[in-house]
């Protein structure tokens, strides 16, 4: 599995989202800080999940960051998050 | 508390609005930090930018302090507000101005 697939699998398993889109935007940051030759550094997540009901934006983001902690301490340099409760 | 956590704690207590960012408000060195600078400048908020690239210990320390893995990070009156996405969503929803006013932070632009 590549990083994008791992991110999607982790979020799907933990949150059973109604909608999930993981976009690898690494190519947009080529040559910028944090970019690496192999890519897989910058991601955008669009997620809608019933599991987020009642959570603040901060809590939704914290939940996602915690689930992806291994990726974020590894090669993933930037994570843009658009999270909504279903 | 470690030295760097004490430093961060001091910054967010001494300044009403603090943006931990890559680069400076005049020269942001990351697009995400730059977006938050633009929003704060647009609203005419008086804030302090702290450049985490100036100090590796600070760059790591702020992530631990906030339990937040990415930069930028915005603090208002000692409270962690969020990163770029949250600040932008609050701004676009028109919530950020109200939030700042509620906290007693002067906002020039009522967009």
N, CA and C atoms of all chains as a GROMACS GRO file, in nm:
protein
  591
    1UNK      N    1   0.084  -0.120   0.000
    1UNK     CA    2   0.000   0.000   0.000
    1UNK      C    3   0.088   0.125   0.000
    2UNK      N    4   0.049   0.223  -0.078
    2UNK     CA    5   0.121   0.349  -0.070
    2UNK      C    6   0.059   0.435   0.040
    3UNK      N    7   0.118   0.554   0.062
    3UNK     CA    8   0.075   0.638   0.175
    3UNK      C    9  -0.072   0.675   0.163
    4UNK      N   10  -0.113   0.713   0.044
    4UNK     CA   11  -0.253   0.753   0.022
    4UNK      C   12  -0.348   0.639   0.059
    5UNK      N   13  -0.314   0.520   0.019
    5UNK     CA   14  -0.399   0.404   0.049
    5UNK      C   15  -0.400   0.373   0.198
    6UNK      N   16  -0.285   0.391   0.262
    6UNK     CA   17  -0.278   0.367   0.408
    6UNK      C   18  -0.364   0.468   0.483
    7UNK      N   19  -0.357   0.596   0.440
    7UNK     CA   20  -0.438   0.701   0.505
    7UNK      C   21  -0.586   0.667   0.489
    8UNK      N   22  -0.627   0.633   0.367
    8UNK     CA   23  -0.768   0.601   0.340
    8UNK      C   24  -0.812   0.480   0.421
    9UNK      N   25  -0.727   0.378   0.428
    9UNK     CA   26  -0.763   0.255   0.500
    9UNK      C   27  -0.779   0.282   0.649
   10UNK      N   28  -0.687   0.360   0.704
   10UNK     CA   29  -0.691   0.390   0.847
   10UNK      C   30  -0.818   0.468   0.883
   11UNK      N   31  -0.851   0.568   0.803
   11UNK     CA   32  -0.968   0.651   0.832
   11UNK      C   33  -1.098   0.571   0.811
   12UNK      N   34  -1.099   0.488   0.709
   12UNK     CA   35  -1.218   0.408   0.680
   12UNK      C   36  -1.244   0.310   0.794
   13UNK      N   37  -1.138   0.246   0.838
   13UNK     CA   38  -1.149   0.146   0.945
   13UNK      C   39  -1.198   0.212   1.075
   14UNK      N   40  -1.142   0.329   1.108
   14UNK     CA   41  -1.170   0.390   1.238
   14UNK      C   42  -1.302   0.470   1.239
   15UNK      N   43  -1.338   0.530   1.124
   15UNK     CA   44  -1.449   0.627   1.126
   15UNK      C   45  -1.569   0.586   1.040
   16UNK      N   46  -1.555   0.482   0.960
   16UNK     CA   47  -1.661   0.442   0.867
   16UNK      C   48  -1.726   0.564   0.801
   17UNK      N   49  -1.647   0.645   0.731
   17UNK     CA   50  -1.700   0.770   0.677
   17UNK      C   51  -1.806   0.749   0.569
   18UNK      N   52  -1.901   0.845   0.562
   18UNK     CA   53  -2.002   0.844   0.456
   18UNK      C   54  -1.937   0.888   0.325
   19UNK      N   55  -1.838   0.976   0.333
   19UNK     CA   56  -1.765   1.018   0.214
   19UNK      C   57  -1.619   1.040   0.253
   20UNK      N   58  -1.530   0.996   0.166
   20UNK     CA   59  -1.386   1.014   0.194
   20UNK      C   60  -1.310   1.030   0.064
   21UNK      N   61  -1.230   1.134   0.060
   21UNK     CA   62  -1.147   1.158  -0.056
   21UNK      C   63  -1.007   1.195  -0.006
   22UNK      N   64  -0.909   1.115  -0.042
   22UNK     CA   65  -0.771   1.146  -0.004
   22UNK      C   66  -0.697   1.184  -0.131
   23UNK      N   67  -0.644   1.305  -0.135
   23UNK     CA   68  -0.578   1.355  -0.255
   23UNK      C   69  -0.430   1.376  -0.227
   24UNK      N   70  -0.347   1.318  -0.311
   24UNK     CA   71  -0.203   1.341  -0.299
   24UNK      C   72  -0.169   1.469  -0.375
   25UNK      N   73  -0.135   1.574  -0.302
   25UNK     CA   74  -0.104   1.705  -0.363
   25UNK      C   75   0.045   1.732  -0.364
   26UNK      N   76   0.123   1.627  -0.348
   26UNK     CA   77   0.269   1.644  -0.337
   26UNK      C   78   0.328   1.716  -0.459
   27UNK      N   79   0.269   1.686  -0.576
   27UNK     CA   80   0.323   1.746  -0.699
   27UNK      C   81   0.309   1.899  -0.698
   28UNK      N   82   0.209   1.948  -0.623
   28UNK     CA   83   0.189   2.094  -0.618
   28UNK      C   84   0.297   2.164  -0.536
   29UNK      N   85   0.368   2.086  -0.458
   29UNK     CA   86   0.467   2.145  -0.366
   29UNK      C   87   0.610   2.107  -0.407
   30UNK      N   88   0.626   2.058  -0.527
   30UNK     CA   89   0.757   2.019  -0.576
   30UNK      C   90   0.857   2.133  -0.559
   31UNK      N   91   0.970   2.103  -0.500
   31UNK     CA   92   1.073   2.205  -0.486
   31UNK      C   93   1.054   2.294  -0.364
   32UNK      N   94   0.937   2.283  -0.297
   32UNK     CA   95   0.915   2.363  -0.177
   32UNK      C   96   0.967   2.287  -0.055
   33UNK      N   97   0.966   2.356   0.058
   33UNK     CA   98   1.011   2.293   0.182
   33UNK      C   99   0.926   2.171   0.211
   34UNK      N  100   0.988   2.066   0.255
   34UNK     CA  101   0.914   1.946   0.294
   34UNK      C  102   0.889   1.849   0.180
   35UNK      N  103   0.904   1.896   0.057
   35UNK     CA  104   0.884   1.807  -0.057
   35UNK      C  105   1.007   1.716  -0.072
   36UNK      N  106   0.982   1.595  -0.118
   36UNK     CA  107   1.092   1.503  -0.143
   36UNK      C  108   1.081   1.451  -0.286
   37UNK      N  109   1.189   1.404  -0.340
   37UNK     CA  110   1.187   1.359  -0.479
   37UNK      C  111   1.080   1.254  -0.505
   38UNK      N  112   1.057   1.162  -0.413
   38UNK     CA  113   0.959   1.056  -0.435
   38UNK      C  114   0.815   1.099  -0.416
   39UNK      N  115   0.792   1.224  -0.375
   39UNK     CA  116   0.654   1.269  -0.347
   39UNK      C  117   0.604   1.212  -0.215
   40UNK      N  118   0.473   1.189  -0.209
   40UNK     CA  119   0.408   1.133  -0.089
   40UNK      C  120   0.435   1.216   0.036
   41UNK      N  121   0.423   1.349   0.023
   41UNK     CA  122   0.452   1.438   0.136
   41UNK      C  123   0.334   1.527   0.174
   42UNK      N  124   0.254   1.565   0.074
   42UNK     CA  125   0.144   1.660   0.097
   42UNK      C  126   0.010   1.596   0.059
   43UNK      N  127  -0.082   1.595   0.153
   43UNK     CA  128  -0.212   1.531   0.128
   43UNK      C  129  -0.326   1.623   0.169
   44UNK      N  130  -0.439   1.604   0.103
   44UNK     CA  131  -0.563   1.671   0.141
   44UNK      C  132  -0.668   1.563   0.166
   45UNK      N  133  -0.738   1.577   0.277
   45UNK     CA  134  -0.842   1.481   0.312
   45UNK      C  135  -0.976   1.553   0.316
   46UNK      N  136  -1.073   1.500   0.241
   46UNK     CA  137  -1.211   1.548   0.254
   46UNK      C  138  -1.292   1.434   0.312
   47UNK      N  139  -1.348   1.458   0.426
   47UNK     CA  140  -1.415   1.347   0.495
   47UNK      C  141  -1.546   1.393   0.559
   48UNK      N  142  -1.648   1.309   0.542
   48UNK     CA  143  -1.777   1.331   0.608
   48UNK      C  144  -1.808   1.203   0.685
   49UNK      N  145  -1.828   1.217   0.815
   49UNK     CA  146  -1.851   1.097   0.895
   49UNK      C  147  -1.951   1.124   1.006
   50UNK      N  148  -2.039   1.027   1.029
   50UNK     CA  149  -2.135   1.038   1.139
   50UNK      C  150  -2.060   1.038   1.272
   51UNK      N  151  -1.942   0.977   1.272
   51UNK     CA  152  -1.860   0.971   1.395
   51UNK      C  153  -1.821   1.110   1.445
   52UNK      N  154  -1.833   1.210   1.360
   52UNK     CA  155  -1.794   1.347   1.399
   52UNK      C  156  -1.909   1.426   1.462
   53UNK      N  157  -2.027   1.365   1.469
   53UNK     CA  158  -2.144   1.439   1.520
   53UNK      C  159  -2.115   1.498   1.657
   54UNK      N  160  -2.144   1.626   1.671
   54UNK     CA  161  -2.127   1.692   1.801
   54UNK      C  162  -1.986   1.740   1.829
   55UNK      N  163  -1.891   1.708   1.741
   55UNK     CA  164  -1.752   1.750   1.766
   55UNK      C  165  -1.727   1.889   1.706
   56UNK      N  166  -1.641   1.966   1.772
   56UNK     CA  167  -1.597   2.095   1.716
   56UNK      C  168  -1.498   2.067   1.604
   57UNK      N  169  -1.467   2.173   1.527
   57UNK     CA  170  -1.366   2.157   1.421
   57UNK      C  171  -1.236   2.105   1.481
   58UNK      N  172  -1.197   2.165   1.593
   58UNK     CA  173  -1.070   2.128   1.657
   58UNK      C  174  -1.071   1.979   1.694
   59UNK      N  175  -1.185   1.933   1.748
   59UNK     CA  176  -1.194   1.792   1.789
   59UNK      C  177  -1.190   1.698   1.668
   60UNK      N  178  -1.256   1.738   1.560
   60UNK     CA  179  -1.253   1.655   1.439
   60UNK      C  180  -1.109   1.643   1.387
   61UNK      N  181  -1.039   1.756   1.384
   61UNK     CA  182  -0.902   1.755   1.334
   61UNK      C  183  -0.811   1.674   1.427
   62UNK      N  184  -0.833   1.689   1.556
   62UNK     CA  185  -0.751   1.613   1.652
   62UNK      C  186  -0.770   1.463   1.634
   63UNK      N  187  -0.895   1.425   1.609
   63UNK     CA  188  -0.927   1.284   1.588
   63UNK      C  189  -0.850   1.230   1.466
   64UNK      N  190  -0.853   1.306   1.357
   64UNK     CA  191  -0.786   1.262   1.234
   64UNK      C  192  -0.634   1.262   1.253
   65UNK      N  193  -0.583   1.368   1.315
   65UNK     CA  194  -0.438   1.374   1.339
   65UNK      C  195  -0.390   1.257   1.423
   66UNK      N  196  -0.471   1.219   1.523
   66UNK     CA  197  -0.432   1.108   1.611
   66UNK      C  198  -0.429   0.978   1.533
   67UNK      N  199  -0.529   0.959   1.447
   67UNK     CA  200  -0.535   0.835   1.368
   67UNK      C  201  -0.417   0.825   1.272
   68UNK      N  202  -0.370   0.941   1.227
   68UNK     CA  203  -0.262   0.942   1.127
   68UNK      C  204  -0.127   0.982   1.187
   69UNK      N  205  -0.115   0.967   1.319
   69UNK     CA  206   0.007   1.012   1.387
   69UNK      C  207   0.133   0.947   1.329
   70UNK      N  208   0.123   0.818   1.297
   70UNK     CA  209   0.241   0.748   1.243
   70UNK      C  210   0.284   0.808   1.110
   71UNK      N  211   0.186   0.840   1.025
   71UNK     CA  212   0.218   0.898   0.894
   71UNK      C  213   0.280   1.037   0.912
   72UNK      N  214   0.222   1.113   1.006
   72UNK     CA  215   0.267   1.252   1.025
   72UNK      C  216   0.406   1.258   1.088
   73UNK      N  217   0.441   1.159   1.167
   73UNK     CA  218   0.576   1.160   1.224
   73UNK      C  219   0.673   1.092   1.127
   74UNK      N  220   0.617   1.031   1.022
   74UNK     CA  221   0.700   0.970   0.918
   74UNK      C  222   0.719   1.066   0.802
   75UNK      N  223   0.677   1.024   0.683
   75UNK     CA  224   0.707   1.103   0.564
   75UNK      C  225   0.610   1.215   0.532
   76UNK      N  226   0.490   1.212   0.595
   76UNK     CA  227   0.389   1.311   0.556
   76UNK      C  228   0.420   1.445   0.622
   77UNK      N  229   0.437   1.545   0.537
   77UNK     CA  230   0.482   1.677   0.582
   77UNK      C  231   0.364   1.770   0.604
   78UNK      N  232   0.260   1.755   0.524
   78UNK     CA  233   0.146   1.847   0.535
   78UNK      C  234   0.016   1.773   0.511
   79UNK      N  235  -0.083   1.807   0.592
   79UNK     CA  236  -0.213   1.743   0.582
   79UNK      C  237  -0.320   1.852   0.588
   80UNK      N  238  -0.387   1.873   0.476
   80UNK     CA  239  -0.499   1.967   0.475
   80UNK      C  240  -0.625   1.886   0.504
   81UNK      N  241  -0.708   1.935   0.593
   81UNK     CA  242  -0.826   1.858   0.635
   81UNK      C  243  -0.953   1.939   0.614
   82UNK      N  244  -1.049   1.877   0.543
   82UNK     CA  245  -1.184   1.933   0.533
   82UNK      C  246  -1.276   1.828   0.592
   83UNK      N  247  -1.318   1.849   0.716
   83UNK     CA  248  -1.395   1.748   0.786
   83UNK      C  249  -1.535   1.799   0.818
   84UNK      N  250  -1.634   1.711   0.799
   84UNK     CA  251  -1.772   1.747   0.829
   84UNK      C  252  -1.841   1.631   0.899
   85UNK      N  253  -1.934   1.663   0.985
   85UNK     CA  254  -2.018   1.560   1.043
   85UNK      C  255  -2.125   1.523   0.943
   86UNK      N  256  -2.157   1.395   0.935
   86UNK     CA  257  -2.259   1.350   0.838
   86UNK      C  258  -2.398   1.395   0.883
   87UNK      N  259   0.791   2.174   3.346
   87UNK     CA  260   0.780   2.216   3.205
   87UNK      C  261   0.921   2.238   3.149
   88UNK      N  262   0.947   2.191   3.030
   88UNK     CA  263   1.079   2.212   2.969
   88UNK      C  264   1.097   2.360   2.935
   89UNK      N  265   1.220   2.397   2.909
   89UNK     CA  266   1.249   2.538   2.877
   89UNK      C  267   1.167   2.586   2.758
   90UNK      N  268   1.158   2.501   2.656
   90UNK     CA  269   1.091   2.546   2.534
   90UNK      C  270   0.940   2.558   2.558
   91UNK      N  271   0.885   2.468   2.640
   91UNK     CA  272   0.742   2.478   2.673
   91UNK      C  273   0.716   2.603   2.757
   92UNK      N  274   0.810   2.637   2.846
   92UNK     CA  275   0.797   2.760   2.925
   92UNK      C  276   0.801   2.883   2.833
   93UNK      N  277   0.889   2.877   2.734
   93UNK     CA  278   0.899   2.987   2.638
   93UNK      C  279   0.766   3.006   2.564
   94UNK      N  280   0.709   2.895   2.516
   94UNK     CA  281   0.582   2.901   2.443
   94UNK      C  282   0.471   2.952   2.534
   95UNK      N  283   0.467   2.899   2.655
   95UNK     CA  284   0.367   2.941   2.752
   95UNK      C  285   0.377   3.091   2.779
   96UNK      N  286   0.501   3.139   2.788
   96UNK     CA  287   0.523   3.283   2.810
   96UNK      C  288   0.473   3.366   2.693
   97UNK      N  289   0.499   3.319   2.571
   97UNK     CA  290   0.456   3.392   2.451
   97UNK      C  291   0.304   3.403   2.443
   98UNK      N  292   0.235   3.294   2.470
   98UNK     CA  293   0.089   3.297   2.453
   98UNK      C  294   0.020   3.368   2.570
   99UNK      N  295   0.093   3.387   2.679
   99UNK     CA  296   0.036   3.464   2.790
   99UNK      C  297   0.066   3.613   2.774
  100UNK      N  298   0.180   3.643   2.713
  100UNK     CA  299   0.222   3.784   2.700
  100UNK      C  300   0.155   3.853   2.582
  101UNK      N  301   0.106   3.774   2.485
  101UNK     CA  302   0.049   3.832   2.363
  101UNK      C  303  -0.092   3.777   2.340
  102UNK      N  304  -0.186   3.866   2.310
  102UNK     CA  305  -0.325   3.824   2.291
  102UNK      C  306  -0.340   3.726   2.174
  103UNK      N  307  -0.269   3.755   2.066
  103UNK     CA  308  -0.279   3.670   1.947
  103UNK      C  309  -0.138   3.633   1.903
  104UNK      N  310  -0.111   3.504   1.898
  104UNK     CA  311   0.022   3.455   1.858
  104UNK      C  312   0.006   3.353   1.747
  105UNK      N  313   0.082   3.373   1.640
  105UNK     CA  314   0.083   3.276   1.531
  105UNK      C  315   0.221   3.212   1.524
  106UNK      N  316   0.226   3.082   1.555
  106UNK     CA  317   0.349   3.006   1.536
  106UNK      C  318   0.350   2.963   1.391
  107UNK      N  319   0.451   3.005   1.318
  107UNK     CA  320   0.448   2.991   1.173
  107UNK      C  321   0.587   2.963   1.117
  108UNK      N  322   0.588   2.928   0.988
  108UNK     CA  323   0.716   2.913   0.918
  108UNK      C  324   0.745   3.044   0.846
  109UNK      N  325   0.855   3.107   0.884
  109UNK     CA  326   0.887   3.239   0.832
  109UNK      C  327   0.827   3.346   0.922
  110UNK      N  328   0.819   3.467   0.869
  110UNK     CA  329   0.768   3.580   0.946
  110UNK      C  330   0.645   3.635   0.876
  111UNK      N  331   0.563   3.716   0.948
  111UNK     CA  332   0.446   3.774   0.881
  111UNK      C  333   0.484   3.848   0.752
  112UNK      N  334   0.600   3.912   0.748
  112UNK     CA  335   0.642   3.983   0.627
  112UNK      C  336   0.688   3.886   0.518
  113UNK      N  337   0.751   3.776   0.560
  113UNK     CA  338   0.803   3.677   0.464
  113UNK      C  339   0.768   3.535   0.507
  114UNK      N  340   0.641   3.496   0.489
  114UNK     CA  341   0.604   3.358   0.522
  114UNK      C  342   0.680   3.262   0.431
  115UNK      N  343   0.726   3.149   0.488
  115UNK     CA  344   0.803   3.054   0.407
  115UNK      C  345   0.726   2.926   0.381
  116UNK      N  346   0.594   2.936   0.394
  116UNK     CA  347   0.510   2.819   0.370
  116UNK      C  348   0.372   2.872   0.334
  117UNK      N  349   0.307   2.810   0.236
  117UNK     CA  350   0.178   2.859   0.190
  117UNK      C  351   0.070   2.856   0.298
  118UNK      N  352   0.075   2.757   0.384
  118UNK     CA  353  -0.027   2.745   0.488
  118UNK      C  354  -0.010   2.856   0.591
  119UNK      N  355   0.114   2.883   0.630
  119UNK     CA  356   0.140   2.995   0.722
  119UNK      C  357   0.099   3.126   0.655
  120UNK      N  358   0.129   3.138   0.527
  120UNK     CA  359   0.096   3.260   0.453
  120UNK      C  360  -0.053   3.288   0.450
  121UNK      N  361  -0.134   3.181   0.438
  121UNK     CA  362  -0.280   3.199   0.435
  121UNK      C  363  -0.331   3.260   0.565
  122UNK      N  364  -0.278   3.212   0.678
  122UNK     CA  365  -0.325   3.263   0.808
  122UNK      C  366  -0.279   3.408   0.826
  123UNK      N  367  -0.158   3.439   0.783
  123UNK     CA  368  -0.109   3.577   0.787
  123UNK      C  369  -0.203   3.668   0.708
  124UNK      N  370  -0.242   3.624   0.589
  124UNK     CA  371  -0.332   3.705   0.504
  124UNK      C  372  -0.465   3.731   0.573
  125UNK      N  373  -0.519   3.629   0.637
  125UNK     CA  374  -0.648   3.644   0.706
  125UNK      C  375  -0.635   3.742   0.822
  126UNK      N  376  -0.531   3.724   0.904
  126UNK     CA  377  -0.513   3.812   1.021
  126UNK      C  378  -0.488   3.956   0.976
  127UNK      N  379  -0.408   3.971   0.871
  127UNK     CA  380  -0.380   4.106   0.819
  127UNK      C  381  -0.507   4.169   0.763
  128UNK      N  382  -0.586   4.089   0.693
  128UNK     CA  383  -0.710   4.138   0.635
  128UNK      C  384  -0.804   4.189   0.743
  129UNK      N  385  -0.808   4.116   0.855
  129UNK     CA  386  -0.896   4.154   0.964
  129UNK      C  387  -0.838   4.268   1.048
  130UNK      N  388  -0.713   4.302   1.020
  130UNK     CA  389  -0.649   4.410   1.095
  130UNK      C  390  -0.621   4.373   1.240
  131UNK      N  391  -0.594   4.244   1.262
  131UNK     CA  392  -0.565   4.196   1.397
  131UNK      C  393  -0.418   4.221   1.431
  132UNK      N  394  -0.396   4.269   1.552
  132UNK     CA  395  -0.260   4.287   1.600
  132UNK      C  396  -0.212   4.152   1.655
  133UNK      N  397  -0.107   4.094   1.597
  133UNK     CA  398  -0.063   3.962   1.643
  133UNK      C  399   0.088   3.953   1.640
  134UNK      N  400   0.139   3.854   1.712
  134UNK     CA  401   0.283   3.829   1.708
  134UNK      C  402   0.308   3.701   1.630
  135UNK      N  403   0.395   3.709   1.531
  135UNK     CA  404   0.437   3.591   1.457
  135UNK      C  405   0.564   3.535   1.520
  136UNK      N  406   0.564   3.405   1.544
  136UNK     CA  407   0.684   3.340   1.598
  136UNK      C  408   0.733   3.240   1.494
  137UNK      N  409   0.852   3.261   1.446
  137UNK     CA  410   0.908   3.178   1.338
  137UNK      C  411   0.968   3.050   1.393
  138UNK      N  412   0.901   2.938   1.369
  138UNK     CA  413   0.951   2.811   1.423
  138UNK      C  414   1.073   2.759   1.346
  139UNK      N  415   1.096   2.814   1.228
  139UNK     CA  416   1.213   2.769   1.151
  139UNK      C  417   1.342   2.824   1.212
  140UNK      N  418   1.328   2.924   1.300
  140UNK     CA  419   1.447   2.984   1.360
  140UNK      C  420   1.508   2.893   1.467
  141UNK      N  421   1.434   2.790   1.510
  141UNK     CA  422   1.479   2.712   1.623
  141UNK      C  423   1.419   2.570   1.615
  142UNK      N  424   1.503   2.470   1.593
  142UNK     CA  425   1.456   2.332   1.576
  142UNK      C  426   1.382   2.284   1.701
  143UNK      N  427   1.427   2.328   1.817
  143UNK     CA  428   1.365   2.286   1.942
  143UNK      C  429   1.223   2.344   1.953
  144UNK      N  430   1.208   2.467   1.908
  144UNK     CA  431   1.076   2.532   1.909
  144UNK      C  432   0.983   2.463   1.810
  145UNK      N  433   1.036   2.428   1.693
  145UNK     CA  434   0.956   2.365   1.588
  145UNK      C  435   0.897   2.233   1.638
  146UNK      N  436   0.975   2.156   1.711
  146UNK     CA  437   0.927   2.031   1.770
  146UNK      C  438   0.843   2.060   1.894
  147UNK      N  439   0.891   2.156   1.975
  147UNK     CA  440   0.826   2.186   2.103
  147UNK      C  441   0.683   2.234   2.088
  148UNK      N  442   0.655   2.313   1.985
  148UNK     CA  443   0.519   2.366   1.969
  148UNK      C  444   0.423   2.253   1.932
  149UNK      N  445   0.473   2.153   1.859
  149UNK     CA  446   0.387   2.039   1.824
  149UNK      C  447   0.348   1.960   1.948
  150UNK      N  448   0.442   1.943   2.039
  150UNK     CA  449   0.413   1.872   2.164
  150UNK      C  450   0.323   1.956   2.254
  151UNK      N  451   0.357   2.084   2.263
  151UNK     CA  452   0.284   2.174   2.353
  151UNK      C  453   0.135   2.176   2.320
  152UNK      N  454   0.103   2.184   2.191
  152UNK     CA  455  -0.037   2.194   2.147
  152UNK      C  456  -0.097   2.057   2.119
  153UNK      N  457  -0.015   1.954   2.121
  153UNK     CA  458  -0.057   1.822   2.073
  153UNK      C  459  -0.120   1.836   1.934
  154UNK      N  460  -0.044   1.898   1.846
  154UNK     CA  461  -0.092   1.930   1.710
  154UNK      C  462   0.028   1.911   1.617
  155UNK      N  463   0.014   1.830   1.512
  155UNK     CA  464   0.133   1.786   1.439
  155UNK      C  465   0.186   1.882   1.331
  156UNK      N  466   0.110   1.988   1.303
  156UNK     CA  467   0.151   2.071   1.189
  156UNK      C  468   0.161   2.219   1.228
  157UNK      N  469   0.228   2.294   1.144
  157UNK     CA  470   0.245   2.438   1.154
  157UNK      C  471   0.169   2.498   1.034
  158UNK      N  472   0.102   2.609   1.044
  158UNK     CA  473   0.094   2.706   1.153
  158UNK      C  474  -0.001   2.666   1.265
  159UNK      N  475   0.012   2.738   1.378
  159UNK     CA  476  -0.077   2.719   1.492
  159UNK      C  477  -0.112   2.857   1.547
  160UNK      N  478  -0.242   2.879   1.564
  160UNK     CA  479  -0.288   3.009   1.613
  160UNK      C  480  -0.337   3.000   1.758
  161UNK      N  481  -0.287   3.091   1.840
  161UNK     CA  482  -0.333   3.102   1.979
  161UNK      C  483  -0.399   3.239   1.999
  162UNK      N  484  -0.514   3.239   2.068
  162UNK     CA  485  -0.579   3.364   2.104
  162UNK      C  486  -0.604   3.362   2.254
  163UNK      N  487  -0.553   3.461   2.323
  163UNK     CA  488  -0.566   3.471   2.470
  163UNK      C  489  -0.527   3.338   2.537
  164UNK      N  490  -0.419   3.282   2.492
  164UNK     CA  491  -0.369   3.160   2.554
  164UNK      C  492  -0.438   3.032   2.513
  165UNK      N  493  -0.541   3.045   2.427
  165UNK     CA  494  -0.617   2.927   2.386
  165UNK      C  495  -0.581   2.887   2.244
  166UNK      N  496  -0.558   2.758   2.223
  166UNK     CA  497  -0.526   2.708   2.090
  166UNK      C  498  -0.651   2.709   2.003
  167UNK      N  499  -0.644   2.778   1.889
  167UNK     CA  500  -0.760   2.789   1.800
  167UNK      C  501  -0.756   2.682   1.693
  168UNK      N  502  -0.639   2.661   1.633
  168UNK     CA  503  -0.628   2.560   1.529
  168UNK      C  504  -0.518   2.592   1.430
  169UNK      N  505  -0.516   2.515   1.322
  169UNK     CA  506  -0.419   2.535   1.216
  169UNK      C  507  -0.482   2.610   1.100
  170UNK      N  508  -0.419   2.605   0.986
  170UNK     CA  509  -0.461   2.681   0.868
  170UNK      C  510  -0.605   2.650   0.826
  171UNK      N  511  -0.640   2.520   0.819
  171UNK     CA  512  -0.775   2.484   0.770
  171UNK      C  513  -0.884   2.538   0.862
  172UNK      N  514  -0.862   2.524   0.993
  172UNK     CA  515  -0.964   2.567   1.090
  172UNK      C  516  -0.978   2.719   1.087
  173UNK      N  517  -0.866   2.789   1.084
  173UNK     CA  518  -0.871   2.936   1.080
  173UNK      C  519  -0.942   2.982   0.953
  174UNK      N  520  -0.910   2.918   0.840
  174UNK     CA  521  -0.972   2.958   0.714
  174UNK      C  522  -1.122   2.928   0.714
  175UNK      N  523  -1.160   2.811   0.763
  175UNK     CA  524  -1.304   2.776   0.770
  175UNK      C  525  -1.379   2.873   0.860
  176UNK      N  526  -1.318   2.909   0.974
  176UNK     CA  527  -1.383   3.004   1.066
  176UNK      C  528  -1.398   3.140   0.999
  177UNK      N  529  -1.293   3.181   0.927
  177UNK     CA  530  -1.296   3.309   0.858
  177UNK      C  531  -1.404   3.309   0.750
  178UNK      N  532  -1.407   3.204   0.668
  178UNK     CA  533  -1.503   3.197   0.558
  178UNK      C  534  -1.647   3.188   0.608
  179UNK      N  535  -1.665   3.126   0.724
  179UNK     CA  536  -1.798   3.115   0.783
  179UNK      C  537  -1.837   3.242   0.858
  180UNK      N  538  -1.743   3.337   0.865
  180UNK     CA  539  -1.770   3.462   0.936
  180UNK      C  540  -1.763   3.448   1.088
  181UNK      N  541  -1.706   3.335   1.133
  181UNK     CA  542  -1.702   3.310   1.278
  181UNK      C  543  -1.579   3.368   1.345
  182UNK      N  544  -1.473   3.386   1.269
  182UNK     CA  545  -1.346   3.426   1.329
  182UNK      C  546  -1.354   3.565   1.390
  183UNK      N  547  -1.420   3.656   1.318
  183UNK     CA  548  -1.432   3.793   1.369
  183UNK      C  549  -1.505   3.794   1.502
  184UNK      N  550  -1.616   3.721   1.509
  184UNK     CA  551  -1.694   3.713   1.631
  184UNK      C  552  -1.615   3.650   1.745
  185UNK      N  553  -1.542   3.546   1.711
  185UNK     CA  554  -1.460   3.477   1.811
  185UNK      C  555  -1.357   3.573   1.870
  186UNK      N  556  -1.290   3.648   1.782
  186UNK     CA  557  -1.188   3.742   1.830
  186UNK      C  558  -1.250   3.851   1.915
  187UNK      N  559  -1.363   3.906   1.869
  187UNK     CA  560  -1.430   4.012   1.944
  187UNK      C  561  -1.473   3.962   2.082
  188UNK      N  562  -1.528   3.840   2.083
  188UNK     CA  563  -1.569   3.780   2.210
  188UNK      C  564  -1.452   3.769   2.308
  189UNK      N  565  -1.336   3.741   2.251
  189UNK     CA  566  -1.216   3.727   2.334
  189UNK      C  567  -1.157   3.863   2.372
  190UNK      N  568  -1.219   3.969   2.320
  190UNK     CA  569  -1.168   4.101   2.354
  190UNK      C  570  -1.052   4.147   2.268
  191UNK      N  571  -1.038   4.084   2.149
  191UNK     CA  572  -0.930   4.124   2.058
  191UNK      C  573  -0.988   4.221   1.955
  192UNK      N  574  -0.932   4.341   1.944
  192UNK     CA  575  -0.984   4.438   1.846
  192UNK      C  576  -0.969   4.388   1.702
  193UNK      N  577  -1.075   4.400   1.625
  193UNK     CA  578  -1.074   4.361   1.484
  193UNK      C  579  -1.113   4.485   1.403
  194UNK      N  580  -1.028   4.521   1.307
  194UNK     CA  581  -1.054   4.643   1.230
  194UNK      C  582  -1.161   4.618   1.124
  195UNK      N  583  -1.149   4.504   1.054
  195UNK     CA  584  -1.234   4.475   0.938
  195UNK      C  585  -1.352   4.389   0.979
  196UNK      N  586  -1.473   4.438   0.960
  196UNK     CA  587  -1.591   4.355   0.988
  196UNK      C  588  -1.639   4.292   0.858
  197UNK      N  589  -1.563   4.202   0.805
  197UNK     CA  590  -1.597   4.141   0.676
  197UNK      C  591  -1.710   4.040   0.690
   0.00000   0.00000   0.00000
